[in-house]
Amino acid sequence: MIEVTKLNGTKISVNEDLIEIVEETPDTVITLLTGRKIIVKESRQEIRNLVKSYRKEFFAD
């Protein structure tokens, strides 16, 4: 799971396997496969880097 920050400052963990779309509109909106949308402070590129880092760490073990 990756940790992101909602606009109100609350940190949440998101299952990166459920992420379908990440878009900047200008806020960053994560759309999950379930249809749920989460607006976060991190940029689209930051989300991408978090997912890459998580997967690299997960598959290295």
C-alpha positions as CSV (number, residue, x, y, z in Angstrom):
1,M,0.0,0.0,0.0
2,I,1.1,3.6,-0.6
3,E,0.6,6.5,1.7
4,V,-1.0,9.6,0.4
5,T,-2.4,12.8,1.9
6,K,-6.0,14.0,1.5
7,L,-6.6,17.7,1.1
8,N,-7.6,18.0,4.7
9,G,-4.1,16.7,5.8
10,T,-5.3,13.2,6.7
11,K,-2.8,10.5,5.7
12,I,-4.4,7.4,4.2
13,S,-3.0,4.1,2.7
14,V,-4.2,3.1,-0.8
15,N,-3.9,-0.3,-2.3
16,E,-1.8,0.5,-5.4
17,D,-3.2,-2.5,-7.2
18,L,-6.7,-0.9,-7.1
19,I,-5.6,2.4,-8.8
20,E,-7.1,2.7,-12.2
21,I,-6.5,6.3,-13.1
22,V,-4.5,9.2,-11.6
23,E,-5.3,12.7,-13.1
24,E,-4.6,16.3,-12.3
25,T,-7.6,18.5,-12.7
26,P,-5.8,20.7,-11.2
27,D,-6.1,18.7,-7.9
28,T,-4.8,15.1,-8.1
29,V,-7.7,12.6,-8.3
30,I,-7.1,8.9,-7.8
31,T,-9.8,6.8,-9.3
32,L,-9.9,3.2,-8.0
33,L,-11.2,0.1,-9.8
34,T,-14.2,0.2,-7.4
35,G,-15.2,3.6,-8.8
36,R,-14.2,5.5,-5.7
37,K,-12.4,8.8,-6.2
38,I,-9.9,10.2,-3.8
39,I,-8.5,13.8,-4.0
40,V,-4.9,14.0,-2.7
41,K,-2.2,16.6,-2.3
42,E,0.5,14.6,-4.1
43,S,1.1,15.2,-7.8
44,R,0.4,12.6,-10.5
45,Q,4.2,12.1,-10.8
46,E,4.6,11.6,-7.0
47,I,1.9,9.0,-7.0
48,R,3.6,7.2,-9.9
49,N,6.9,7.3,-8.0
50,L,5.3,6.0,-4.9
51,V,3.8,3.0,-6.8
52,K,7.2,2.3,-8.5
53,S,9.1,2.5,-5.2
54,Y,6.6,0.2,-3.5
55,R,6.7,-2.4,-6.2
56,K,10.4,-2.3,-6.4
57,E,10.7,-2.8,-2.7
58,F,7.9,-5.5,-2.6
59,F,9.3,-7.6,-5.4
60,A,12.9,-7.2,-4.2
61,D,12.1,-9.3,-1.1
